[in-house]
């Protein structure tokens, strides 16, 4: 979280938290740790990309869409996922790529403020993606990831969907999402939690935090998500 004010100062733009940090902000109980920060840059014509601004301010490039930002607490990996007007005007034909664009745009447009407080850091208000948008993003992110990241994405979906506080919110938000996003998210929900539930169980259990997950848990998540997305 110490990277948030640094990013704002160096880019002049707000930070919208997505990824693991956003999941932990939304869950009633944190179940894992994360050491990097993911944000979405919703840019418009004529704007310099947020990642470019970070790099020009002295951040070191790291990965295809990331930079290492120096904060008072040390160096932090920051991944900036960009969505442009052109992306939305010409949506990809591939449903996974299309869900990436739609879900990340939804995350920015629906993000709401959360006050985060932790030892050594003054209370900080930051925009955080809503639970429904996080589920949609994670459904897309599972594809083409390393085994460990794939497992953590699946577990994040399970936790967000079944959480006693944000679970009902996530499902209600997915129910009200746009038709195309719901159709693409439905395809992925069936892939991970219905047709491929047995494989998803093996991947989730390979992550330490997922060792207590049962096939019935994944099936229940599938039923809940499919009911919301296919309403």
KETORFI-809791 format. One record per residue: residue in one letter; x, y, z of N, C-alpha, C in turn. Coordinates in steps of 0.2 Angstrom, whole numbers, padded with zeros to 4 digits, always signed. Layout:
residues N
aXYZXYZXYZ ...
***
This chain:
residues 231
x+0004-0006+0000+0000+0000+0000+0004+0006+0000 x+0011+0006+0002+0015+0011+0002+0016+0014-0005 x+0015+0010-0010+0017+0012-0017+0011+0016-0019 x+0005+0016-0016-0001+0020-0019+0001+0028-0020 x+0003+0031-0014+0004+0038-0015+0010+0040-0019 x+0015+0035-0020+0020+0036-0024+0018+0036-0031 x+0014+0031-0033+0011+0031-0040+0007+0037-0042 x+0003+0039-0037-0001+0045-0038+0003+0052-0039 x+0008+0052-0035+0013+0058-0036+0017+0058-0042 x+0019+0052-0044+0023+0052-0050+0019+0052-0057 x+0013+0050-0057+0009+0050-0063+0003+0055-0063 x+0001+0058-0057-0004+0063-0057-0011+0059-0058 x-0011+0053-0058-0018+0049-0059-0019+0045-0053 x-0026+0044-0052-0028+0039-0046-0026+0032-0047 x-0025+0028-0042-0024+0021-0042-0030+0017-0041 x-0032+0013-0045-0038+0008-0044-0035+0001-0043 x-0036-0001-0037-0033-0007-0035-0037-0013-0038 x-0033-0018-0041-0036-0024-0043-0031-0030-0041 x-0033-0036-0043-0028-0041-0041-0029-0043-0034 x-0023-0046-0032-0023-0049-0025-0025-0044-0019 x-0022-0038-0020-0023-0033-0014-0030-0031-0014 x-0033-0031-0020-0040-0029-0020-0045-0034-0017 x-0043-0040-0018-0047-0046-0016-0046-0046-0008 x-0040-0045-0005-0039-0045+0002-0043-0039+0005 x-0044-0033+0001-0048-0028+0004-0055-0029+0004 x-0057-0033+0000-0065-0035-0001-0067-0041+0004 x-0062-0046+0005-0064-0051+0009-0065-0050+0016 x-0070-0053+0020-0071-0052+0027-0065-0054+0031 x-0061-0059+0028-0055-0062+0032-0050-0063+0026 x-0044-0060+0028-0038-0061+0023-0036-0068+0024 x-0035-0072+0018-0033-0079+0018-0026-0080+0015 x-0023-0075+0012-0016-0076+0009-0013-0069+0009 x-0006-0069+0008-0003-0062+0007-0001-0061+0000 x+0000-0055-0001+0003-0053-0008+0008-0047-0007 x+0013-0047-0011+0018-0042-0011+0019-0037-0017 x+0014-0038-0022+0014-0034-0027+0008-0030-0027 x+0007-0025-0032+0001-0021-0033-0001-0021-0040 x-0007-0022-0041-0010-0022-0048-0015-0016-0048 x-0014-0012-0054-0019-0007-0055-0021-0007-0062 x-0026-0003-0064-0029-0003-0071-0028+0005-0073 x-0025+0006-0079-0025+0012-0082-0030+0013-0087 x-0035+0016-0086-0041+0017-0091-0039+0024-0094 x-0035+0023-0100-0033+0029-0103-0037+0031-0109 x-0037+0038-0111-0040+0041-0116-0036+0044-0121 x-0038+0045-0127-0034+0048-0133-0030+0054-0130 x-0023+0054-0132-0019+0059-0130-0016+0059-0123 x-0018+0054-0119-0015+0053-0113-0009+0048-0113 x-0004+0050-0109+0002+0046-0109+0001+0040-0104 x+0003+0034-0106+0001+0028-0102+0004+0029-0095 x+0000+0026-0090+0003+0027-0083+0009+0023-0082 x+0010+0018-0085+0017+0014-0085+0022+0018-0087 x+0021+0022-0093+0026+0026-0096+0028+0032-0091 x+0023+0034-0088+0025+0040-0083+0029+0037-0077 x+0027+0031-0075+0031+0028-0069+0038+0027-0071 x+0039+0025-0077+0046+0023-0080+0050+0030-0081 x+0047+0035-0083+0050+0041-0084+0052+0045-0078 x+0048+0043-0072+0050+0046-0066+0055+0042-0062 x+0058+0037-0065+0063+0033-0062+0062+0026-0060 x+0056+0023-0061+0054+0016-0059+0058+0012-0064 x+0060+0006-0062+0064+0001-0066+0059-0003-0069 x+0059-0004-0076+0055-0009-0079+0055-0016-0077 x+0049-0019-0076+0049-0026-0073+0044-0030-0076 x+0045-0034-0081+0040-0038-0084+0036-0034-0090 x+0032-0038-0093+0029-0034-0099+0025-0028-0098 x+0022-0028-0092+0017-0022-0090+0019-0020-0083 x+0025-0020-0081+0026-0018-0074+0032-0014-0073 x+0033-0012-0067+0039-0008-0065+0040-0009-0057 x+0046-0008-0055+0048-0008-0048+0048-0001-0046 x+0044+0001-0041+0043+0007-0038+0046+0008-0031 x+0050+0013-0030+0054+0014-0023+0049+0017-0019 x+0048+0015-0013+0044+0018-0008+0048+0018-0001 x+0045+0022+0004+0049+0022+0010+0050+0016+0014 x+0046+0010+0012+0046+0004+0015+0050-0001+0010 x+0053+0001+0005+0056-0003+0000+0054-0003-0007 x+0056-0008-0011+0054-0008-0018+0048-0012-0018 x+0043-0010-0023+0037-0014-0024+0036-0015-0031 x+0034-0021-0033+0032-0023-0040+0025-0020-0041 x+0024-0016-0047+0018-0013-0048+0016-0015-0056 x+0011-0019-0057+0009-0021-0063+0003-0016-0065 x+0004-0013-0071-0001-0008-0074-0005-0011-0080 x-0011-0013-0079-0015-0016-0085-0019-0010-0088 x-0018-0009-0095-0021-0003-0098-0027-0005-0102 x-0032-0001-0102-0038-0002-0106-0039+0005-0109 x-0040+0005-0116-0040+0011-0120-0047+0012-0123 x-0049+0018-0125-0055+0018-0129-0055+0014-0135 x-0050+0013-0138-0049+0009-0144-0051+0002-0143 x-0049-0001-0137-0050-0007-0135-0057-0009-0134 x-0061-0004-0131-0068-0005-0130-0072-0004-0137 x-0069+0001-0141-0073+0002-0148-0072-0004-0152 x-0067-0008-0152-0066-0014-0156-0064-0020-0152 x-0069-0022-0149-0068-0028-0144-0065-0034-0148 x-0061-0038-0144-0058-0044-0147-0063-0049-0149 x-0062-0053-0154-0067-0059-0155-0066-0064-0150 x-0060-0065-0148-0059-0071-0143-0062-0069-0136 x-0066-0074-0134-0070-0072-0128-0065-0071-0121 x-0060-0074-0121-0055-0073-0115-0052-0066-0116 x-0050-0064-0122-0047-0057-0123-0053-0052-0122 x-0059-0053-0124-0064-0049-0123-0066-0048-0116 x-0066-0053-0112-0068-0053-0105-0062-0049-0102 x-0056-0049-0104-0051-0045-0101-0052-0038-0101 x-0054-0035-0107-0056-0028-0108-0062-0026-0104 x-0067-0030-0105-0073-0028-0102-0073-0028-0094 x-0070-0033-0092-0069-0034-0084-0065-0029-0081 x-0059-0027-0085-0055-0022-0082-0058-0015-0083 x-0062-0014-0088-0065-0007-0089-0071-0007-0083 x-0074-0012-0082-0079-0012-0077-0076-0011-0070 x-0070-0014-0069-0067-0013-0062-0065-0005-0061 x-0063-0002-0066-0062+0005-0065-0068+0009-0064 x-0073+0008-0069-0079+0012-0068-0083+0011-0062 x-0083+0005-0059-0087+0004-0053-0083+0004-0047 x-0077+0005-0047-0072+0005-0041-0075+0010-0036 x-0074+0008-0029-0077+0012-0024-0071+0013-0019 x-0071+0018-0015-0066+0020-0010-0066+0015-0004 x-0060+0013-0002-0059+0009+0004-0053+0012+0008 x-0054+0013+0015-0049+0016+0019-0045+0010+0022 x-0038+0010+0020-0034+0005+0022-0029+0007+0028 x-0029+0004+0033-0024+0006+0038-0020+0000+0041 x-0014+0001+0042-0009-0005+0044-0004-0002+0048 x+0000-0006+0052+0005-0003+0056+0011+0000+0052 x+0013+0006+0054+0018+0010+0050+0016+0014+0044 x+0009+0014+0043+0007+0017+0037+0000+0021+0039 x+0000+0028+0038-0006+0032+0039-0012+0029+0036 x-0018+0030+0038-0024+0027+0035-0024+0031+0028 x-0026+0026+0023-0025+0028+0016-0032+0027+0012 x-0035+0031+0009-0041+0030+0005-0039+0028-0002 x-0041+0023-0005-0039+0021-0012-0045+0018-0015 x-0046+0019-0021-0051+0015-0025-0050+0008-0026 x-0055+0004-0025-0054-0003-0025-0059-0006-0029 x-0057-0011-0034-0062-0014-0038-0068-0018-0034 x-0074-0018-0036-0079-0021-0033-0079-0029-0033 x-0082-0032-0029-0081-0040-0029-0083-0043-0036 x-0089-0041-0039-0091-0043-0045-0086-0043-0050 x-0083-0037-0051-0078-0035-0056-0072-0040-0055 x-0070-0041-0048-0064-0045-0047-0065-0052-0049 x-0071-0055-0048-0073-0061-0050-0072-0062-0058 x-0075-0057-0061-0075-0057-0068-0067-0057-0071 x-0063-0053-0068-0056-0052-0070-0053-0059-0068 x-0054-0062-0062-0051-0068-0061-0053-0074-0065 x-0059-0074-0067-0061-0079-0072-0057-0079-0078 x-0055-0073-0080-0051-0072-0086-0044-0073-0085 x-0042-0071-0079-0035-0072-0078-0032-0079-0077 x-0036-0084-0075-0034-0090-0074-0031-0093-0081 x-0033-0091-0087-0031-0093-0093-0023-0091-0094 x-0019-0095-0096-0012-0094-0098-0008-0091-0092 x-0009-0094-0087-0005-0092-0081-0001-0097-0078 x+0005-0096-0075+0009-0101-0072+0004-0105-0067 x+0007-0111-0065+0003-0115-0061+0001-0112-0054 x+0006-0109-0051+0004-0106-0044-0001-0100-0045 x+0000-0096-0050-0004-0090-0051-0011-0092-0053 x-0012-0098-0057-0018-0101-0058-0022-0103-0052 x-0018-0106-0048-0021-0109-0042-0024-0103-0037 x-0020-0098-0037-0022-0092-0032-0028-0088-0035 x-0028-0088-0042-0034-0085-0045-0040-0089-0044 x-0040-0096-0044-0045-0100-0043-0048-0099-0036 x-0043-0099-0031-0045-0098-0024-0048-0091-0023 x-0045-0086-0026-0048-0080-0025-0056-0080-0027 x-0057-0083-0033-0064-0083-0035-0068-0087-0030 x-0066-0093-0027-0069-0097-0022-0071-0092-0016 x-0066-0089-0014-0066-0085-0008-0071-0079-0009 x-0071-0076-0015-0075-0070-0016-0082-0072-0017 x-0083-0078-0020-0090-0080-0021-0093-0083-0015 x-0090-0086-0010-0093-0089-0004-0092-0085+0002 x-0088-0079+0002-0088-0075+0008-0094-0073+0010 x-0095-0073+0017-0102-0071+0020-0104-0064+0018 x-0099-0059+0017-0101-0052+0016-0100-0050+0009 x-0095-0052+0006-0094-0049-0001-0097-0054-0006 x-0098-0061-0004-0101-0066-0009-0107-0064-0012 x-0113-0062-0008-0119-0060-0010-0118-0054-0015 x-0114-0049-0013-0113-0043-0017-0110-0045-0024 x-0105-0049-0024-0102-0051-0030-0107-0054-0035 x-0111-0059-0032-0116-0062-0036-0121-0057-0039 x-0123-0053-0035-0128-0048-0037-0125-0043-0042 x-0119-0041-0042-0116-0037-0046-0115-0041-0053 x-0113-0047-0053-0113-0051-0059-0119-0051-0063 x-0124-0052-0059-0131-0053-0061-0133-0047-0065 x-0131-0041-0063-0133-0035-0066-0128-0032-0072 x-0123-0036-0073-0117-0034-0078-0120-0034-0085 x-0116-0031-0089-0118-0031-0096-0119-0038-0099 x-0123-0038-0105-0124-0045-0108-0118-0048-0110 x-0114-0044-0114-0108-0048-0117-0103-0050-0111 x-0102-0046-0106-0098-0048-0101-0100-0054-0097 x-0107-0054-0096-0110-0060-0093-0109-0066-0097 x-0110-0066-0103-0109-0071-0108-0102-0074-0108 x-0097-0070-0108-0090-0072-0108-0088-0075-0101 x-0091-0071-0096-0089-0074-0089-0092-0081-0088 x-0098-0082-0091-0102-0088-0090-0098-0094-0093 x-0095-0092-0099-0091-0097-0102-0085-0099-0098 x-0082-0095-0095-0076-0096-0091-0078-0099-0084 x-0084-0097-0081-0086-0100-0075-0087-0108-0076 x-0091-0109-0082-0092-0116-0083-0085-0120-0085 x-0081-0117-0088-0074-0120-0089-0071-0122-0083 x-0070-0118-0078-0066-0119-0072-0070-0123-0067 x-0076-0122-0066-0080-0124-0060-0085-0129-0062 x-0086-0131-0068-0091-0136-0070-0087-0142-0074 x-0086-0140-0081-0083-0145-0085-0076-0147-0083 x-0072-0142-0080-0065-0143-0078-0064-0143-0071 x-0069-0144-0067-0069-0144-0060-0064-0148-0057 x-0063-0154-0059-0058-0159-0056-0051-0157-0057 x-0050-0154-0063-0043-0151-0064-0042-0145-0060 x-0047-0141-0059-0046-0135-0055-0045-0137-0048 x-0048-0142-0046-0047-0144-0039-0039-0146-0038 x-0036-0150-0043-0029-0151-0042-0025-0145-0042 x-0026-0140-0046-0022-0134-0047-0023-0130-0040 x-0029-0130-0038-0030-0126-0031-0027-0129-0026 x-0027-0136-0025-0024-0139-0020-0016-0139-0020 x-0014-0137-0025-0006-0137-0026-0004-0130-0023 x-0008-0126-0021-0006-0120-0018-0008-0121-0010 x-0003-0119-0006-0004-0120+0001-0010-0118+0004 x-0013-0112+0002-0019-0110+0005-0025-0114+0002 x-0024-0118-0003-0030-0122-0005-0030-0129-0004 x-0026-0131+0001-0026-0138+0003-0032-0141+0006 x-0037-0137+0009-0043-0139+0012-0049-0138+0007 x-0048-0136+0001-0053-0135-0004-0056-0142-0006 x-0062-0143-0007-0065-0149-0009-0069-0148-0016 x-0070-0154-0019-0073-0153-0026-0080-0150-0025 x-0083-0152-0019-0090-0149-0018-0090-0141-0018 x-0084-0139-0015-0084-0132-0015-0083-0128-0022 x-0079-0131-0026-0079-0129-0033-0086-0130-0036 x-0089-0135-0035-0095-0136-0039-0101-0131-0036 x-0100-0129-0030-0105-0124-0027-0103-0118-0030 x-0097-0116-0030-0095-0109-0034-0098-0109-0041 x-0097-0115-0044-0099-0115-0051-0107-0114-0052 x-0111-0117-0047-0118-0117-0047-0120-0109-0046 x-0117-0106-0041-0119-0099-0039-0117-0094-0045 x-0111-0095-0048-0109-0091-0053-0113-0092-0059 x-0114-0098-0061-0118-0099-0067-0126-0097-0066 x-0128-0097-0060-0135-0095-0059-0135-0087-0060 x-0130-0084-0057-0130-0076-0058-0129-0074-0065 x-0124-0077-0068-0122-0075-0075-0127-0077-0080 x-0131-0082-0079-0136-0085-0084-0143-0083-0082 x-0144-0078-0078-0150-0076-0076-0154-0072-0082 
***
